[in-house]
Amino acid sequence: MKVITNLLVTMVLSVLVYSVQAQIVVPSASPTAKLEQEVGLTKITVEYSRPSIKDRVLLGTATEKSIEKYGQAWRTGANTATKFTFSDDVKIAGQDLKKGAYSILTIPEAKTWTIKFFTYESGSWTAYLEKTPVLETKVDVQNIGRKVETFTIDINNINMASATIDLLWGNFLVSIPMTVEVDARVSKAIETTLAGPSQNDYYQAASYFHDAGKDLSQALVWIKQANAKEPKFWMVRKEALILADMGNYQAAIKAATQSKELAQAANYEPYVRMNEESIEEWTKKVGKTGKVQVEAQKMEVPKTKAPEQKQDKM
């Protein structure tokens, strides 16, 4: 009997726990939406909730029964404030807006709407009513001649460096002009690419050939190109190691001495110590042979471009 009682208690507790944990999920009256769109080289993300008219009056005066009121701030959606995220700096109606996340409030009027962007903050959208917008502009309202039942934010009229942020609901369209920077960024990329491999590209290529036991003569060509203008202590250290592995200890000692001096100037003790140890080791080898085995730096080796690799210096 006691066993049966315990079993019944366990069953009742299980039902109660399930009842507490279970939740009834129903469709949202204003479902959430997320829009991602690239304009030029800039990514724009919009996160908002989409209310529907449902046979109601969309806009009216303060005394009229309507969803939203003329002259009053609207979250430009439903539930929480609508969120815009820009991956790069943009211009909204000719005004600068830095990259980042923003909330938008609008003040609808019969002929024009006021658009306000605020730095995004989590919490109630009403908090923005007491804040100063980072950007404010007015945009004319257009009648599209048809009814859009559910509030929609879209990005249209996309060109290489411009687009419009369109707000559609009922029969109105508010089209906010936006431009993005393309020409300067592309021009800089073209200039950098056509200038050839960077210092780091040559260093990475030389490091790979050296560490993988490949053609040291080619590795030497690349590391010399890396160190031609603004030598770095870790790059000159690599040149010293390549020269030493090629048997050119005198040149390796010279490079190691330069690397040591650069490391001292940068206050980077590990490379100072490593170079001192190498100089001592290679000096002994030069003393034994009495001459350098290979005059590596004078070798004529065809120049080739370094593969483009980006890695940390260490």
Summary of the structure (lengths in Angstrom):
residues: 314
radius of gyration: 33.9
end to end distance: 73.8
largest distance: 103.1
contacts: 884
relative contact order: 0.09
helix: 37%
strand: 29%
